[in-house]
């Protein structure tokens, strides 16, 4: 446990982890080189401190130091306290919620360890928008998804905006990267590719098996031909005429909810491949 450290100089070198948070290119380079990530907002900082992840430091306003006192009190890492004006100059924008923290990145677990014991898994291909990814993690936590797998082209779940939009669930739901669907199939999960193709089975007619992997592609292009061909089944979310697709995070939430049925519903029809 350490006493809070008052800071009144935005150039204080102890705050280097927080400099220019609004510059995405700089942040990706700096955080990758130094092996850390940023959690922003009181709720996300609280969830980080409760997650057991290794925290480097916390930077808060006096008001947020009081509000987070229960989780800050036992923290060994330094807790810096500064005014709103100092925080604004350090991070490069108006950090109106007054709380950020820096934590070490961790070594990604193996796919096998992430999938062990799972029943519902999301597998993402080229989902590269941080806000979509954050919403997807938040929906996964709310709707009972056990793990998230990302291909190498997906965005970084530990990028500040993604962590914030996920309200910290990117720190709690097990996730890792995969190069292909081989490990997913090897773990015994049935793969369902989400696609707007009219030949796909409507999602409300699916009888869900015990263990399911839901596949989602990037906003716009969707899943690649290779992943569509590798999937066990194709499913679609029925939409009104004139609507060609849903935002990937919205589609994921609908699919997560539907997959909770786990065996209820009408008999599944044989898939008609495109």
C-alpha positions in Angstrom: 0.0 0.0 0.0 1.3 3.5 -0.9 0.2 7.0 -0.2 -1.3 9.0 -3.1 1.3 11.1 -4.9 0.2 14.7 -5.8 1.3 15.8 -9.2 1.1 19.4 -10.5 3.5 19.2 -13.5 2.1 17.7 -16.7 5.7 17.0 -17.8 6.4 14.9 -14.7 8.3 11.8 -16.2 6.4 9.5 -13.9 3.3 10.2 -16.0 4.9 9.1 -19.3 2.5 6.2 -19.8 -0.4 8.6 -20.1 1.1 11.2 -22.5 -0.9 11.9 -25.7 -3.6 9.2 -25.3 -5.5 10.7 -28.3 -2.7 9.9 -30.8 -3.5 6.3 -31.9 -0.3 5.8 -33.9 1.9 7.0 -31.1 0.0 4.9 -28.5 0.2 1.7 -30.5 4.0 2.1 -30.9 4.7 3.2 -27.3 2.4 0.6 -25.7 3.8 -2.2 -27.9 7.4 -1.3 -27.1 6.8 -0.9 -23.4 4.4 -3.8 -23.0 1.5 -2.0 -21.3 -2.1 -0.8 -22.0 -4.4 1.9 -20.6 -7.7 1.6 -18.8 -9.9 4.7 -18.9 -12.9 5.8 -16.8 -13.7 5.0 -13.1 -15.7 1.8 -13.8 -13.0 0.4 -16.1 -10.2 1.3 -13.7 -12.1 -0.4 -10.9 -12.5 -3.5 -13.0 -8.8 -3.5 -13.8 -7.9 -3.2 -10.1 -10.3 -6.0 -9.3 -9.0 -8.2 -12.2 -5.7 -9.2 -10.7 -3.8 -7.8 -13.6 -0.5 -6.2 -12.8 -1.0 -2.5 -12.5 1.9 -0.1 -13.3 0.2 3.1 -11.9 -3.1 5.0 -11.6 -3.8 8.7 -12.4 -6.9 10.2 -10.9 -8.4 13.5 -9.9 -9.0 14.1 -6.2 -12.7 13.3 -6.6 -12.0 10.0 -8.3 -9.4 9.2 -5.7 -12.1 9.4 -3.1 -14.6 7.5 -5.2 -12.2 4.6 -5.9 -10.7 4.6 -2.4 -11.8 1.1 -1.6 -9.8 -0.5 -4.5 -7.0 2.0 -4.4 -6.2 1.5 -0.7 -4.6 -1.9 -1.1 -2.8 -1.1 -4.3 1.0 -1.4 -4.3 1.5 0.5 -7.6 1.8 4.3 -7.4 -1.4 6.4 -7.4 -0.9 9.8 -8.8 -3.5 12.5 -8.0 -3.8 15.6 -10.2 -6.3 18.3 -11.1 -8.5 18.1 -14.2 -6.3 20.7 -15.9 -3.1 18.7 -15.4 -4.8 15.5 -16.6 -6.0 17.3 -19.7 -2.5 18.5 -20.6 -1.0 15.1 -20.0 -3.5 13.0 -22.0 -4.2 15.5 -24.7 -8.0 15.8 -24.3 -10.6 16.5 -21.7 -10.6 13.4 -19.5 -13.9 14.3 -18.0 -14.3 11.2 -15.9 -11.0 11.8 -14.2 -9.5 8.3 -14.0 -6.9 6.3 -16.0 -4.6 3.5 -15.1 -1.6 1.7 -16.8 -1.2 -2.0 -16.6 1.2 -4.6 -18.0 0.1 -6.7 -21.0 0.2 -10.4 -20.5 1.4 -13.3 -22.6 -1.5 -14.6 -24.6 -2.7 -18.0 -23.5 -2.9 -21.0 -25.9 -6.0 -21.6 -27.9 -6.4 -25.0 -26.2 -6.4 -23.5 -22.7 -8.9 -20.7 -23.7 -11.3 -23.2 -25.2 -11.1 -25.8 -22.4 -14.6 -26.2 -20.9 -16.2 -23.6 -23.1 -19.8 -23.9 -24.5 -20.2 -20.6 -26.4 -17.3 -18.9 -28.2 -17.0 -16.0 -30.5 -14.4 -16.2 -33.3 -13.6 -13.0 -35.2 -12.0 -12.4 -38.6 -10.6 -9.0 -39.5 -12.8 -7.1 -37.0 -10.6 -4.0 -36.9 -12.8 -1.3 -35.4 -12.0 -0.8 -31.8 -15.5 0.4 -30.8 -17.2 -2.6 -32.5 -14.7 -4.9 -30.8 -15.4 -3.2 -27.4 -19.2 -3.5 -27.8 -18.7 -7.2 -28.8 -16.8 -8.0 -25.7 -19.4 -6.2 -23.6 -22.2 -8.2 -25.2 -20.2 -11.4 -24.8 -20.0 -10.8 -21.1 -23.7 -9.9 -20.8 -24.9 -12.9 -22.8 -22.9 -15.8 -21.6 -20.1 -16.1 -24.1 -17.2 -17.9 -22.5 -14.3 -16.8 -24.7 -13.3 -14.7 -27.7 -10.8 -15.7 -30.4 -9.4 -13.2 -32.8 -7.5 -13.7 -36.1 -4.2 -11.8 -36.6 -5.9 -8.9 -38.4 -8.4 -8.1 -35.7 -8.0 -4.9 -33.7 -6.2 -4.9 -30.3 -8.7 -5.7 -27.5 -6.3 -3.8 -25.1 -6.3 -0.6 -27.0 -7.7 2.2 -24.7 -10.9 2.8 -26.7 -11.7 -0.9 -26.9 -11.2 -1.4 -23.2 -13.3 1.6 -22.4 -16.2 0.6 -24.7 -16.1 -2.9 -23.4 -16.4 -1.4 -19.9 -13.5 -3.5 -18.8 -14.8 -6.9 -20.0 -11.9 -7.1 -22.5 -9.8 -7.7 -19.3 -12.1 -10.4 -17.9 -13.3 -12.6 -20.8 -10.6 -15.1 -21.9 -9.3 -14.3 -25.3 -6.4 -15.1 -27.6 -5.3 -15.0 -31.3 -5.8 -17.8 -33.8 -4.4 -18.2 -37.3 -7.1 -20.6 -38.5 -10.2 -22.5 -37.4 -8.3 -25.8 -37.0 -8.0 -25.4 -33.2 -11.7 -24.5 -32.9 -12.8 -27.6 -34.8 -10.2 -29.7 -32.9 -11.8 -28.6 -29.6 -15.1 -30.1 -30.6 -17.1 -26.9 -31.2 -19.6 -26.7 -34.0 -18.8 -23.6 -36.1 -21.7 -21.3 -37.2 -20.8 -18.6 -39.7 -22.9 -15.5 -39.5 -23.7 -14.3 -43.0 -26.5 -12.3 -44.7 -26.6 -14.8 -47.6 -30.2 -15.8 -48.4 -29.2 -19.5 -48.5 -28.2 -19.5 -44.9 -30.6 -20.9 -42.2 -32.5 -18.2 -40.3 -31.1 -17.9 -36.8 -34.4 -18.4 -35.1 -34.7 -21.9 -36.8 -31.4 -23.2 -35.5 -31.2 -26.0 -32.9 -28.0 -25.2 -31.1 -25.7 -28.0 -30.2 -24.1 -28.2 -26.8 -20.9 -26.4 -27.8 -20.9 -23.6 -30.4 -18.4 -21.3 -32.1 -20.0 -18.2 -33.7 -17.9 -16.8 -36.6 -18.1 -13.0 -37.4 -16.3 -11.1 -40.1 -15.3 -7.5 -40.6 -17.8 -4.7 -41.1 -18.6 -4.6 -44.8 -16.9 -7.6 -46.4 -17.9 -10.1 -43.7 -16.3 -13.5 -43.4 -13.8 -14.5 -46.0 -14.6 -17.3 -48.5 -12.1 -19.5 -46.7 -13.8 -19.2 -43.4 -17.3 -19.5 -44.9 -16.2 -22.8 -46.6 -14.6 -24.1 -43.4 -17.7 -23.4 -41.2 -20.0 -26.3 -40.3 -23.2 -24.2 -40.9 -24.2 -20.9 -42.2 -26.9 -18.8 -40.3 -28.4 -15.4 -41.0 -30.4 -12.9 -39.0 -33.7 -12.3 -40.9 -34.1 -8.6 -41.7 -36.7 -6.4 -43.3 -36.5 -5.8 -47.1 -34.0 -3.0 -47.9 -31.7 -3.8 -45.0 -28.6 -5.6 -46.4 -26.8 -6.2 -43.1 -26.3 -5.4 -39.4 -23.4 -3.7 -37.7 -21.1 -6.6 -36.6 -21.4 -5.8 -32.9 -25.2 -5.7 -33.2 -25.2 -9.0 -35.2 -23.0 -10.5 -32.5 -25.3 -9.5 -29.7 -28.3 -11.1 -31.5 -26.4 -14.3 -32.2 -25.1 -14.5 -28.6 -28.7 -14.3 -27.3 -30.0 -16.8 -29.8 -27.2 -19.3 -29.1 -28.2 -19.3 -25.4 -31.2 -21.5 -26.4 -28.8 -24.5 -26.4 -31.0 -27.2 -28.0 -34.4 -25.6 -27.8 -36.4 -24.8 -31.0 -37.5 -26.5 -34.2 -35.4 -29.1 -36.0 -32.5 -27.6 -37.9 -32.7 -27.8 -41.6 -29.7 -29.1 -43.6 -27.5 -26.2 -44.7 -27.6 -25.1 -48.3 -24.1 -24.1 -49.2 -23.7 -21.0 -51.5 
